[in-house]
């Protein structure tokens, strides 16, 4: 399968709080990866593709969170066993609104990790 992403992605621990439009803010327990074009999260709730979400993202070592608006592009149900037993949804979200300065902070973080 050909890679279609325009931006590099990094797998690391970042803190994310999201709000599906018309919903309550929720913290994400697992961030799969983060890139300049979007983010992949594991969510406890099912969201339909096209759902608009407000994101508040904190990158390790960067004390100031940044905000972005994204759209759910895909979602896949996964079952997790162990301490966090339950049903979760791996969710791909593409950024539709993100401040270029914040995007620069993401890229700076990438270069620090390399």
Biopython code that builds the backbone (N, CA, C, O; Angstrom):
import numpy as np
from Bio.PDB.StructureBuilder import StructureBuilder

atoms = [
    (1, "UNK", "N", (0.845, -1.178, 0.000)),
    (1, "UNK", "CA", (0.000, 0.000, 0.000)),
    (1, "UNK", "C", (0.890, 1.241, 0.000)),
    (1, "UNK", "O", (1.854, 1.321, 0.761)),
    (2, "UNK", "N", (0.568, 2.182, -0.836)),
    (2, "UNK", "CA", (1.354, 3.405, -0.965)),
    (2, "UNK", "C", (1.017, 4.382, 0.155)),
    (2, "UNK", "O", (-0.152, 4.591, 0.478)),
    (3, "UNK", "N", (2.045, 4.973, 0.740)),
    (3, "UNK", "CA", (1.866, 5.970, 1.800)),
    (3, "UNK", "C", (1.331, 7.259, 1.185)),
    (3, "UNK", "O", (1.905, 7.774, 0.226)),
    (4, "UNK", "N", (0.234, 7.781, 1.734)),
    (4, "UNK", "CA", (-0.383, 8.984, 1.187)),
    (4, "UNK", "C", (-0.165, 10.208, 2.058)),
    (4, "UNK", "O", (-0.587, 11.304, 1.691)),
    (5, "UNK", "N", (0.477, 10.049, 3.190)),
    (5, "UNK", "CA", (0.679, 11.180, 4.082)),
    (5, "UNK", "C", (1.682, 12.156, 3.507)),
    (5, "UNK", "O", (2.690, 11.761, 2.920)),
    (6, "UNK", "N", (1.394, 13.436, 3.681)),
    (6, "UNK", "CA", (2.307, 14.480, 3.244)),
    (6, "UNK", "C", (3.333, 14.793, 4.324)),
    (6, "UNK", "O", (4.413, 15.297, 4.016)),
    (7, "UNK", "N", (3.016, 14.504, 5.587)),
    (7, "UNK", "CA", (3.856, 14.879, 6.706)),
    (7, "UNK", "C", (4.332, 13.653, 7.463)),
    (7, "UNK", "O", (3.644, 12.635, 7.533)),
    (8, "UNK", "N", (5.526, 13.773, 8.027)),
    (8, "UNK", "CA", (6.078, 12.746, 8.902)),
    (8, "UNK", "C", (5.185, 12.626, 10.133)),
    (8, "UNK", "O", (4.552, 13.597, 10.547)),
    (9, "UNK", "N", (5.140, 11.440, 10.709)),
    (9, "UNK", "CA", (4.406, 11.232, 11.962)),
    (9, "UNK", "C", (5.360, 10.699, 13.003)),
    (9, "UNK", "O", (6.339, 10.023, 12.690)),
    (10, "UNK", "N", (5.060, 11.012, 14.235)),
    (10, "UNK", "CA", (5.889, 10.551, 15.335)),
    (10, "UNK", "C", (5.000, 9.865, 16.363)),
    (10, "UNK", "O", (3.892, 10.318, 16.647)),
    (11, "UNK", "N", (5.498, 8.779, 16.908)),
    (11, "UNK", "CA", (4.779, 8.072, 17.963)),
    (11, "UNK", "C", (5.430, 8.441, 19.285)),
    (11, "UNK", "O", (6.584, 8.089, 19.528)),
    (12, "UNK", "N", (4.717, 9.134, 20.123)),
    (12, "UNK", "CA", (5.246, 9.566, 21.405)),
    (12, "UNK", "C", (4.068, 9.889, 22.319)),
    (12, "UNK", "O", (2.913, 9.929, 21.895)),
    (13, "UNK", "N", (4.398, 10.117, 23.576)),
    (13, "UNK", "CA", (3.355, 10.433, 24.545)),
    (13, "UNK", "C", (3.080, 11.928, 24.500)),
    (13, "UNK", "O", (3.927, 12.740, 24.875)),
    (14, "UNK", "N", (1.909, 12.274, 24.047)),
    (14, "UNK", "CA", (1.454, 13.660, 24.082)),
    (14, "UNK", "C", (0.121, 13.670, 24.816)),
    (14, "UNK", "O", (-0.577, 12.658, 24.875)),
    (15, "UNK", "N", (-0.217, 14.812, 25.367)),
    (15, "UNK", "CA", (-1.479, 14.948, 26.090)),
    (15, "UNK", "C", (-2.496, 15.609, 25.170)),
    (15, "UNK", "O", (-2.223, 16.652, 24.576)),
    (16, "UNK", "N", (-3.666, 14.997, 25.059)),
    (16, "UNK", "CA", (-4.706, 15.534, 24.183)),
    (16, "UNK", "C", (-6.035, 15.574, 24.918)),
    (16, "UNK", "O", (-6.418, 14.618, 25.594)),
    (17, "UNK", "N", (-6.717, 16.672, 24.779)),
    (17, "UNK", "CA", (-8.097, 16.806, 25.226)),
    (17, "UNK", "C", (-8.884, 17.152, 23.973)),
    (17, "UNK", "O", (-8.487, 18.025, 23.201)),
    (18, "UNK", "N", (-9.999, 16.467, 23.775)),
    (18, "UNK", "CA", (-10.793, 16.749, 22.582)),
    (18, "UNK", "C", (-12.245, 16.999, 22.965)),
    (18, "UNK", "O", (-12.729, 16.539, 24.000)),
    (19, "UNK", "N", (-12.912, 17.729, 22.110)),
    (19, "UNK", "CA", (-14.339, 17.971, 22.262)),
    (19, "UNK", "C", (-14.980, 17.777, 20.901)),
    (19, "UNK", "O", (-14.703, 18.527, 19.964)),
    (20, "UNK", "N", (-15.840, 16.767, 20.791)),
    (20, "UNK", "CA", (-16.627, 16.622, 19.576)),
    (20, "UNK", "C", (-17.653, 17.741, 19.614)),
    (20, "UNK", "O", (-18.239, 18.002, 20.665)),
    (21, "UNK", "N", (-17.878, 18.391, 18.519)),
    (21, "UNK", "CA", (-18.821, 19.508, 18.504)),
    (21, "UNK", "C", (-20.143, 19.068, 19.126)),
    (21, "UNK", "O", (-20.665, 17.998, 18.812)),
    (22, "UNK", "N", (-20.665, 19.887, 19.992)),
    (22, "UNK", "CA", (-21.883, 19.629, 20.760)),
    (22, "UNK", "C", (-21.654, 18.583, 21.848)),
    (22, "UNK", "O", (-22.612, 18.008, 22.365)),
    (23, "UNK", "N", (-20.406, 18.337, 22.194)),
    (23, "UNK", "CA", (-20.101, 17.348, 23.225)),
    (23, "UNK", "C", (-19.345, 17.977, 24.380)),
    (23, "UNK", "O", (-19.086, 19.180, 24.392)),
    (24, "UNK", "N", (-18.998, 17.149, 25.343)),
    (24, "UNK", "CA", (-18.234, 17.597, 26.502)),
    (24, "UNK", "C", (-16.757, 17.291, 26.275)),
    (24, "UNK", "O", (-16.429, 16.310, 25.607)),
    (25, "UNK", "N", (-15.855, 18.119, 26.825)),
    (25, "UNK", "CA", (-14.419, 17.847, 26.678)),
    (25, "UNK", "C", (-14.045, 16.513, 27.316)),
    (25, "UNK", "O", (-14.550, 16.154, 28.380)),
    (26, "UNK", "N", (-13.148, 15.783, 26.646)),
    (26, "UNK", "CA", (-12.699, 14.481, 27.145)),
    (26, "UNK", "C", (-11.201, 14.368, 26.936)),
    (26, "UNK", "O", (-10.657, 14.840, 25.938)),
    (27, "UNK", "N", (-10.538, 13.728, 27.906)),
    (27, "UNK", "CA", (-9.121, 13.455, 27.765)),
    (27, "UNK", "C", (-8.946, 12.151, 27.012)),
    (27, "UNK", "O", (-9.747, 11.227, 27.156)),
    (28, "UNK", "N", (-7.891, 12.081, 26.203)),
    (28, "UNK", "CA", (-7.592, 10.890, 25.437)),
    (28, "UNK", "C", (-6.595, 10.048, 26.225)),
    (28, "UNK", "O", (-5.622, 10.570, 26.769)),
    (29, "UNK", "N", (-6.840, 8.760, 26.282)),
    (29, "UNK", "CA", (-5.941, 7.889, 27.031)),
    (29, "UNK", "C", (-4.754, 7.434, 26.191)),
    (29, "UNK", "O", (-3.697, 7.126, 26.742)),
    (30, "UNK", "N", (-4.905, 7.385, 24.886)),
    (30, "UNK", "CA", (-3.815, 6.891, 24.052)),
    (30, "UNK", "C", (-3.736, 7.652, 22.739)),
    (30, "UNK", "O", (-4.693, 7.700, 21.967)),
    (31, "UNK", "N", (-2.572, 8.245, 22.507)),
    (31, "UNK", "CA", (-2.292, 8.901, 21.235)),
    (31, "UNK", "C", (-1.401, 7.960, 20.448)),
    (31, "UNK", "O", (-0.302, 7.625, 20.891)),
    (32, "UNK", "N", (-1.865, 7.532, 19.286)),
    (32, "UNK", "CA", (-1.092, 6.594, 18.471)),
    (32, "UNK", "C", (0.048, 7.305, 17.763)),
    (32, "UNK", "O", (1.185, 6.836, 17.811)),
    (33, "UNK", "N", (-0.228, 8.423, 17.109)),
    (33, "UNK", "CA", (0.821, 9.206, 16.487)),
    (33, "UNK", "C", (0.311, 10.602, 16.167)),
    (33, "UNK", "O", (-0.892, 10.865, 16.160)),
    (34, "UNK", "N", (1.260, 11.483, 15.903)),
    (34, "UNK", "CA", (0.985, 12.893, 15.649)),
    (34, "UNK", "C", (1.819, 13.328, 14.464)),
    (34, "UNK", "O", (2.988, 12.960, 14.350)),
    (35, "UNK", "N", (1.225, 14.101, 13.592)),
    (35, "UNK", "CA", (1.952, 14.624, 12.438)),
    (35, "UNK", "C", (1.465, 16.001, 12.089)),
    (35, "UNK", "O", (0.542, 16.519, 12.718)),
    (36, "UNK", "N", (2.074, 16.597, 11.095)),
    (36, "UNK", "CA", (1.696, 17.939, 10.681)),
    (36, "UNK", "C", (0.322, 18.005, 10.042)),
    (36, "UNK", "O", (-0.283, 19.074, 9.967)),
    (37, "UNK", "N", (-0.168, 16.867, 9.582)),
    (37, "UNK", "CA", (-1.465, 16.856, 8.917)),
    (37, "UNK", "C", (-2.595, 16.303, 9.749)),
    (37, "UNK", "O", (-3.764, 16.435, 9.384)),
    (38, "UNK", "N", (-2.250, 15.668, 10.894)),
    (38, "UNK", "CA", (-3.310, 15.100, 11.704)),
    (38, "UNK", "C", (-2.783, 14.303, 12.873)),
    (38, "UNK", "O", (-1.599, 14.356, 13.205)),
    (39, "UNK", "N", (-3.683, 13.564, 13.489)),
    (39, "UNK", "CA", (-3.361, 12.815, 14.694)),
    (39, "UNK", "C", (-4.204, 11.544, 14.715)),
    (39, "UNK", "O", (-5.336, 11.535, 14.231)),
    (40, "UNK", "N", (-3.650, 10.478, 15.273)),
    (40, "UNK", "CA", (-4.400, 9.237, 15.443)),
    (40, "UNK", "C", (-4.550, 8.986, 16.934)),
    (40, "UNK", "O", (-3.560, 8.951, 17.667)),
    (41, "UNK", "N", (-5.775, 8.814, 17.379)),
    (41, "UNK", "CA", (-6.092, 8.645, 18.793)),
    (41, "UNK", "C", (-6.860, 7.347, 19.012)),
    (41, "UNK", "O", (-7.483, 6.819, 18.091)),
    (42, "UNK", "N", (-6.810, 6.839, 20.239)),
    (42, "UNK", "CA", (-7.713, 5.767, 20.659)),
    (42, "UNK", "C", (-8.767, 6.407, 21.544)),
    (42, "UNK", "O", (-8.452, 6.957, 22.600)),
    (43, "UNK", "N", (-10.005, 6.335, 21.115)),
    (43, "UNK", "CA", (-11.101, 6.977, 21.838)),
    (43, "UNK", "C", (-12.053, 5.936, 22.393)),
    (43, "UNK", "O", (-12.180, 4.841, 21.846)),
    (44, "UNK", "N", (-12.719, 6.283, 23.482)),
    (44, "UNK", "CA", (-13.708, 5.395, 24.083)),
    (44, "UNK", "C", (-15.072, 5.563, 23.425)),
    (44, "UNK", "O", (-15.980, 4.769, 23.668)),
    (45, "UNK", "N", (-15.221, 6.585, 22.597)),
    (45, "UNK", "CA", (-16.531, 6.804, 21.968)),
    (45, "UNK", "C", (-16.446, 6.690, 20.451)),
    (45, "UNK", "O", (-15.424, 6.994, 19.837)),
    (46, "UNK", "N", (-17.542, 6.249, 19.877)),
    (46, "UNK", "CA", (-17.635, 6.123, 18.428)),
    (46, "UNK", "C", (-18.029, 7.474, 17.847)),
    (46, "UNK", "O", (-18.999, 8.094, 18.282)),
    (47, "UNK", "N", (-17.266, 7.918, 16.862)),
    (47, "UNK", "CA", (-17.553, 9.165, 16.159)),
    (47, "UNK", "C", (-17.662, 8.857, 14.670)),
    (47, "UNK", "O", (-16.873, 8.083, 14.129)),
    (48, "UNK", "N", (-18.613, 9.449, 14.035)),
    (48, "UNK", "CA", (-18.805, 9.227, 12.611)),
    (48, "UNK", "C", (-17.767, 10.006, 11.812)),
    (48, "UNK", "O", (-17.377, 11.102, 12.213)),
    (49, "UNK", "N", (-17.315, 9.454, 10.683)),
    (49, "UNK", "CA", (-16.450, 10.239, 9.797)),
    (49, "UNK", "C", (-17.143, 11.555, 9.445)),
    (49, "UNK", "O", (-18.348, 11.598, 9.196)),
    (50, "UNK", "N", (-16.357, 12.612, 9.432)),
    (50, "UNK", "CA", (-16.908, 13.945, 9.169)),
    (50, "UNK", "C", (-17.178, 14.725, 10.442)),
    (50, "UNK", "O", (-17.407, 15.933, 10.383)),
    (51, "UNK", "N", (-17.157, 14.058, 11.599)),
    (51, "UNK", "CA", (-17.368, 14.747, 12.868)),
    (51, "UNK", "C", (-16.242, 15.748, 13.097)),
    (51, "UNK", "O", (-15.066, 15.412, 12.957)),
    (52, "UNK", "N", (-16.601, 16.963, 13.444)),
    (52, "UNK", "CA", (-15.620, 18.011, 13.721)),
    (52, "UNK", "C", (-15.267, 17.960, 15.204)),
    (52, "UNK", "O", (-16.147, 17.884, 16.062)),
    (53, "UNK", "N", (-13.962, 18.004, 15.493)),
    (53, "UNK", "CA", (-13.502, 17.969, 16.874)),
    (53, "UNK", "C", (-12.544, 19.129, 17.127)),
    (53, "UNK", "O", (-11.743, 19.500, 16.269)),
    (54, "UNK", "N", (-12.650, 19.686, 18.326)),
    (54, "UNK", "CA", (-11.704, 20.688, 18.790)),
    (54, "UNK", "C", (-10.654, 19.945, 19.601)),
    (54, "UNK", "O", (-10.995, 19.112, 20.441)),
    (55, "UNK", "N", (-9.394, 20.233, 19.361)),
    (55, "UNK", "CA", (-8.294, 19.538, 20.011)),
    (55, "UNK", "C", (-7.437, 20.510, 20.805)),
    (55, "UNK", "O", (-7.197, 21.637, 20.372)),
    (56, "UNK", "N", (-6.983, 20.074, 21.956)),
    (56, "UNK", "CA", (-6.014, 20.810, 22.764)),
    (56, "UNK", "C", (-4.870, 19.833, 23.005)),
    (56, "UNK", "O", (-5.038, 18.830, 23.698)),
    (57, "UNK", "N", (-3.706, 20.130, 22.432)),
    (57, "UNK", "CA", (-2.587, 19.196, 22.399)),
    (57, "UNK", "C", (-1.395, 19.778, 23.151)),
    (57, "UNK", "O", (-1.013, 20.929, 22.939)),
    (58, "UNK", "N", (-0.814, 18.966, 24.031)),
    (58, "UNK", "CA", (0.392, 19.369, 24.751)),
    (58, "UNK", "C", (1.517, 18.421, 24.366)),
    (58, "UNK", "O", (1.408, 17.208, 24.544)),
    (59, "UNK", "N", (2.591, 18.980, 23.840)),
    (59, "UNK", "CA", (3.762, 18.209, 23.431)),
    (59, "UNK", "C", (4.732, 18.136, 24.610)),
    (59, "UNK", "O", (4.919, 19.136, 25.303)),
    (60, "UNK", "N", (5.354, 16.983, 24.856)),
    (60, "UNK", "CA", (6.318, 16.880, 25.961)),
    (60, "UNK", "C", (7.402, 17.958, 25.868)),
    (60, "UNK", "O", (7.936, 18.225, 24.791)),
    (61, "UNK", "N", (7.714, 18.564, 26.997)),
    (61, "UNK", "CA", (8.742, 19.593, 27.047)),
    (61, "UNK", "C", (8.280, 20.961, 26.597)),
    (61, "UNK", "O", (9.043, 21.925, 26.657)),
    (62, "UNK", "N", (7.042, 21.059, 26.146)),
    (62, "UNK", "CA", (6.483, 22.339, 25.691)),
    (62, "UNK", "C", (5.297, 22.638, 26.604)),
    (62, "UNK", "O", (4.230, 22.047, 26.434)),
    (63, "UNK", "N", (5.460, 23.542, 27.567)),
    (63, "UNK", "CA", (4.422, 23.745, 28.584)),
    (63, "UNK", "C", (3.129, 24.378, 28.083)),
    (63, "UNK", "O", (2.099, 24.305, 28.754)),
    (64, "UNK", "N", (3.180, 24.995, 26.911)),
    (64, "UNK", "CA", (1.987, 25.685, 26.409)),
    (64, "UNK", "C", (1.252, 24.802, 25.392)),
    (64, "UNK", "O", (1.775, 24.532, 24.311)),
    (65, "UNK", "N", (0.030, 24.351, 25.746)),
    (65, "UNK", "CA", (-0.730, 23.545, 24.783)),
    (65, "UNK", "C", (-1.145, 24.390, 23.579)),
    (65, "UNK", "O", (-1.232, 25.615, 23.665)),
    (66, "UNK", "N", (-1.395, 23.725, 22.472)),
    (66, "UNK", "CA", (-1.928, 24.441, 21.312)),
    (66, "UNK", "C", (-3.251, 23.823, 20.913)),
    (66, "UNK", "O", (-3.555, 22.680, 21.254)),
    (67, "UNK", "N", (-4.026, 24.597, 20.188)),
    (67, "UNK", "CA", (-5.341, 24.128, 19.767)),
    (67, "UNK", "C", (-5.365, 23.918, 18.259)),
    (67, "UNK", "O", (-4.618, 24.542, 17.505)),
    (68, "UNK", "N", (-6.232, 23.036, 17.859)),
    (68, "UNK", "CA", (-6.446, 22.761, 16.442)),
    (68, "UNK", "C", (-7.882, 22.283, 16.287)),
    (68, "UNK", "O", (-8.509, 21.830, 17.245)),
    (69, "UNK", "N", (-8.380, 22.388, 15.087)),
    (69, "UNK", "CA", (-9.681, 21.833, 14.743)),
    (69, "UNK", "C", (-9.407, 20.717, 13.744)),
    (69, "UNK", "O", (-8.590, 20.868, 12.836)),
    (70, "UNK", "N", (-10.094, 19.602, 13.922)),
    (70, "UNK", "CA", (-9.893, 18.481, 13.029)),
    (70, "UNK", "C", (-11.206, 17.841, 12.626)),
    (70, "UNK", "O", (-12.275, 18.157, 13.147)),
    (71, "UNK", "N", (-11.081, 16.936, 11.684)),
    (71, "UNK", "CA", (-12.251, 16.197, 11.199)),
    (71, "UNK", "C", (-11.922, 14.709, 11.229)),
    (71, "UNK", "O", (-10.865, 14.287, 10.760)),
    (72, "UNK", "N", (-12.833, 13.924, 11.783)),
    (72, "UNK", "CA", (-12.649, 12.476, 11.807)),
    (72, "UNK", "C", (-12.699, 11.967, 10.372)),
    (72, "UNK", "O", (-13.665, 12.201, 9.646)),
    (73, "UNK", "N", (-11.634, 11.262, 9.977)),
    (73, "UNK", "CA", (-11.541, 10.728, 8.623)),
    (73, "UNK", "C", (-11.900, 9.251, 8.615)),
    (73, "UNK", "O", (-12.552, 8.766, 7.690)),
    (74, "UNK", "N", (-11.468, 8.532, 9.659)),
    (74, "UNK", "CA", (-11.775, 7.107, 9.758)),
    (74, "UNK", "C", (-11.787, 6.706, 11.225)),
    (74, "UNK", "O", (-11.243, 7.394, 12.089)),
    (75, "UNK", "N", (-12.429, 5.562, 11.476)),
    (75, "UNK", "CA", (-12.457, 5.025, 12.834)),
    (75, "UNK", "C", (-12.604, 3.509, 12.741)),
    (75, "UNK", "O", (-13.378, 2.991, 11.936)),
    (76, "UNK", "N", (-11.832, 2.801, 13.595)),
    (76, "UNK", "CA", (-11.841, 1.341, 13.587)),
    (76, "UNK", "C", (-11.952, 0.829, 15.015)),
    (76, "UNK", "O", (-11.188, 1.241, 15.889)),
    (77, "UNK", "N", (-12.892, -0.058, 15.251)),
    (77, "UNK", "CA", (-13.094, -0.605, 16.593)),
    (77, "UNK", "C", (-11.978, -1.594, 16.942)),
    (77, "UNK", "O", (-11.593, -2.435, 16.129)),
    (78, "UNK", "N", (-11.471, -1.471, 18.173)),
    (78, "UNK", "CA", (-10.464, -2.404, 18.673)),
    (78, "UNK", "C", (-10.866, -2.828, 20.077)),
    (78, "UNK", "O", (-11.406, -2.029, 20.842)),
    (79, "UNK", "N", (-10.607, -4.065, 20.409)),
    (79, "UNK", "CA", (-10.867, -4.573, 21.754)),
    (79, "UNK", "C", (-9.543, -4.644, 22.493)),
    (79, "UNK", "O", (-8.552, -5.139, 21.957)),
    (80, "UNK", "N", (-9.526, -4.155, 23.709)),
    (80, "UNK", "CA", (-8.312, -4.121, 24.509)),
    (80, "UNK", "C", (-8.532, -4.965, 25.755)),
    (80, "UNK", "O", (-9.574, -4.880, 26.405)),
    (81, "UNK", "N", (-7.538, -5.777, 26.075)),
    (81, "UNK", "CA", (-7.618, -6.582, 27.287)),
    (81, "UNK", "C", (-6.562, -6.092, 28.271)),
    (81, "UNK", "O", (-5.770, -5.206, 27.949)),
    (82, "UNK", "N", (-6.551, -6.661, 29.452)),
    (82, "UNK", "CA", (-5.603, -6.232, 30.476)),
    (82, "UNK", "C", (-6.259, -5.235, 31.410)),
    (82, "UNK", "O", (-7.463, -5.300, 31.656)),
    (83, "UNK", "N", (-5.460, -4.309, 31.933)),
    (83, "UNK", "CA", (-5.973, -3.319, 32.889)),
    (83, "UNK", "C", (-7.033, -2.406, 32.273)),
    (83, "UNK", "O", (-7.984, -2.008, 32.945)),
    (84, "UNK", "N", (-6.863, -2.079, 30.997)),
    (84, "UNK", "CA", (-7.785, -1.150, 30.329)),
    (84, "UNK", "C", (-8.788, -1.905, 29.472)),
    (84, "UNK", "O", (-9.118, -1.468, 28.369)),
    (85, "UNK", "N", (-9.272, -3.031, 29.969)),
    (85, "UNK", "CA", (-10.184, -3.861, 29.182)),
    (85, "UNK", "C", (-11.379, -3.044, 28.701)),
    (85, "UNK", "O", (-11.935, -2.236, 29.446)),
    (86, "UNK", "N", (-11.757, -3.261, 27.469)),
    (86, "UNK", "CA", (-12.912, -2.561, 26.936)),
    (86, "UNK", "C", (-12.843, -2.409, 25.438)),
    (86, "UNK", "O", (-11.991, -2.999, 24.773)),
    (87, "UNK", "N", (-13.734, -1.624, 24.926)),
    (87, "UNK", "CA", (-13.845, -1.372, 23.492)),
    (87, "UNK", "C", (-13.403, 0.068, 23.239)),
    (87, "UNK", "O", (-13.894, 1.011, 23.860)),
    (88, "UNK", "N", (-12.476, 0.203, 22.322)),
    (88, "UNK", "CA", (-11.989, 1.526, 21.948)),
    (88, "UNK", "C", (-12.035, 1.664, 20.441)),
    (88, "UNK", "O", (-12.253, 0.691, 19.720)),
    (89, "UNK", "N", (-11.830, 2.866, 19.981)),
    (89, "UNK", "CA", (-11.876, 3.144, 18.555)),
    (89, "UNK", "C", (-10.614, 3.900, 18.149)),
    (89, "UNK", "O", (-10.412, 5.050, 18.539)),
    (90, "UNK", "N", (-9.757, 3.230, 17.349)),
    (90, "UNK", "CA", (-8.636, 3.945, 16.764)),
    (90, "UNK", "C", (-9.240, 4.932, 15.772)),
    (90, "UNK", "O", (-10.055, 4.564, 14.926)),
    (91, "UNK", "N", (-8.828, 6.194, 15.890)),
    (91, "UNK", "CA", (-9.489, 7.263, 15.159)),
    (91, "UNK", "C", (-8.467, 8.144, 14.465)),
    (91, "UNK", "O", (-7.561, 8.678, 15.106)),
    (92, "UNK", "N", (-8.610, 8.294, 13.161)),
    (92, "UNK", "CA", (-7.750, 9.181, 12.386)),
    (92, "UNK", "C", (-8.436, 10.528, 12.212)),
    (92, "UNK", "O", (-9.566, 10.610, 11.730)),
    (93, "UNK", "N", (-7.737, 11.577, 12.612)),
    (93, "UNK", "CA", (-8.287, 12.938, 12.531)),
    (93, "UNK", "C", (-7.328, 13.801, 11.716)),
    (93, "UNK", "O", (-6.140, 13.875, 12.031)),
    (94, "UNK", "N", (-7.833, 14.447, 10.679)),
    (94, "UNK", "CA", (-6.991, 15.367, 9.922)),
    (94, "UNK", "C", (-7.245, 16.777, 10.424)),
    (94, "UNK", "O", (-8.381, 17.156, 10.709)),
    (95, "UNK", "N", (-6.169, 17.549, 10.529)),
    (95, "UNK", "CA", (-6.314, 18.942, 10.945)),
    (95, "UNK", "C", (-6.961, 19.741, 9.827)),
    (95, "UNK", "O", (-6.550, 19.661, 8.670)),
    (96, "UNK", "N", (-7.979, 20.514, 10.188)),
    (96, "UNK", "CA", (-8.607, 21.414, 9.217)),
    (96, "UNK", "C", (-8.283, 22.868, 9.540)),
    (96, "UNK", "O", (-8.328, 23.730, 8.662)),
    (97, "UNK", "N", (-7.959, 23.136, 10.800)),
    (97, "UNK", "CA", (-7.542, 24.467, 11.224)),
    (97, "UNK", "C", (-6.439, 24.310, 12.260)),
    (97, "UNK", "O", (-6.647, 23.704, 13.311)),
    (98, "UNK", "N", (-5.274, 24.854, 11.963)),
    (98, "UNK", "CA", (-4.176, 24.841, 12.910)),
    (98, "UNK", "C", (-3.300, 26.055, 12.616)),
    (98, "UNK", "O", (-2.962, 26.321, 11.462)),
    (99, "UNK", "N", (-2.943, 26.774, 13.646)),
    (99, "UNK", "CA", (-2.105, 27.960, 13.508)),
    (99, "UNK", "C", (-0.740, 27.534, 12.969)),
    (99, "UNK", "O", (-0.156, 26.579, 13.482)),
    (100, "UNK", "N", (-0.223, 28.211, 11.957)),
    (100, "UNK", "CA", (1.090, 27.848, 11.411)),
    (100, "UNK", "C", (2.206, 27.871, 12.464)),
    (100, "UNK", "O", (3.151, 27.088, 12.371)),
    (101, "UNK", "N", (2.111, 28.748, 13.450)),
    (101, "UNK", "CA", (3.107, 28.789, 14.519)),
    (101, "UNK", "C", (3.038, 27.488, 15.327)),
    (101, "UNK", "O", (4.072, 26.928, 15.690)),
    (102, "UNK", "N", (1.839, 27.015, 15.602)),
    (102, "UNK", "CA", (1.673, 25.754, 16.338)),
    (102, "UNK", "C", (2.195, 24.581, 15.513)),
    (102, "UNK", "O", (2.816, 23.662, 16.048)),
    (103, "UNK", "N", (1.939, 24.621, 14.221)),
    (103, "UNK", "CA", (2.443, 23.580, 13.343)),
    (103, "UNK", "C", (3.970, 23.584, 13.367)),
    (103, "UNK", "O", (4.595, 22.524, 13.331)),
    (104, "UNK", "N", (4.560, 24.754, 13.427)),
    (104, "UNK", "CA", (6.011, 24.875, 13.548)),
    (104, "UNK", "C", (6.520, 24.244, 14.826)),
    (104, "UNK", "O", (7.601, 23.655, 14.840)),
    (105, "UNK", "N", (5.758, 24.360, 15.902)),
    (105, "UNK", "CA", (6.140, 23.735, 17.174)),
    (105, "UNK", "C", (6.148, 22.217, 17.049)),
    (105, "UNK", "O", (7.009, 21.549, 17.622)),
    (106, "UNK", "N", (5.187, 21.669, 16.296)),
    (106, "UNK", "CA", (5.154, 20.221, 16.061)),
    (106, "UNK", "C", (6.410, 19.800, 15.301)),
    (106, "UNK", "O", (7.048, 18.814, 15.669)),
    (107, "UNK", "N", (6.771, 20.530, 14.251)),
    (107, "UNK", "CA", (7.947, 20.186, 13.458)),
    (107, "UNK", "C", (9.232, 20.341, 14.268)),
    (107, "UNK", "O", (10.157, 19.541, 14.126)),
    (108, "UNK", "N", (9.291, 21.358, 15.109)),
    (108, "UNK", "CA", (10.453, 21.527, 15.986)),
    (108, "UNK", "C", (10.591, 20.325, 16.902)),
    (108, "UNK", "O", (11.696, 19.832, 17.125)),
    (109, "UNK", "N", (9.485, 19.858, 17.425)),
    (109, "UNK", "CA", (9.477, 18.688, 18.293)),
    (109, "UNK", "C", (9.999, 17.463, 17.527)),
    (109, "UNK", "O", (10.775, 16.677, 18.070)),
    (110, "UNK", "N", (9.569, 17.299, 16.256)),
    (110, "UNK", "CA", (10.046, 16.189, 15.433)),
    (110, "UNK", "C", (11.568, 16.213, 15.341)),
    (110, "UNK", "O", (12.227, 15.191, 15.532)),
    (111, "UNK", "N", (12.114, 17.382, 15.050)),
    (111, "UNK", "CA", (13.566, 17.500, 14.858)),
    (111, "UNK", "C", (14.323, 17.239, 16.155)),
    (111, "UNK", "O", (15.440, 16.721, 16.123)),
    (112, "UNK", "N", (13.738, 17.587, 17.281)),
    (112, "UNK", "CA", (14.371, 17.312, 18.563)),
    (112, "UNK", "C", (14.388, 15.807, 18.841)),
    (112, "UNK", "O", (15.315, 15.305, 19.477)),
    (113, "UNK", "N", (13.382, 15.097, 18.374)),
    (113, "UNK", "CA", (13.277, 13.658, 18.616)),
    (113, "UNK", "C", (14.222, 12.841, 17.718)),
    (113, "UNK", "O", (14.574, 11.711, 18.058)),
    (114, "UNK", "N", (14.623, 13.400, 16.595)),
    (114, "UNK", "CA", (15.479, 12.661, 15.646)),
    (114, "UNK", "C", (16.889, 12.536, 16.144)),
    (114, "UNK", "O", (17.732, 11.946, 15.468)),
]
sb = StructureBuilder()
sb.init_structure("model")
sb.init_model(0)
sb.init_chain("A")
sb.init_seg("    ")
for serial, (resi, resn, name, xyz) in enumerate(atoms, 1):
    if name == "N":
        sb.init_residue(resn, " ", resi, " ")
    sb.init_atom(name, np.array(xyz, "f"), 0.0, 1.0, " ", f" {name:<3s}", serial, name[0])
structure = sb.get_structure()
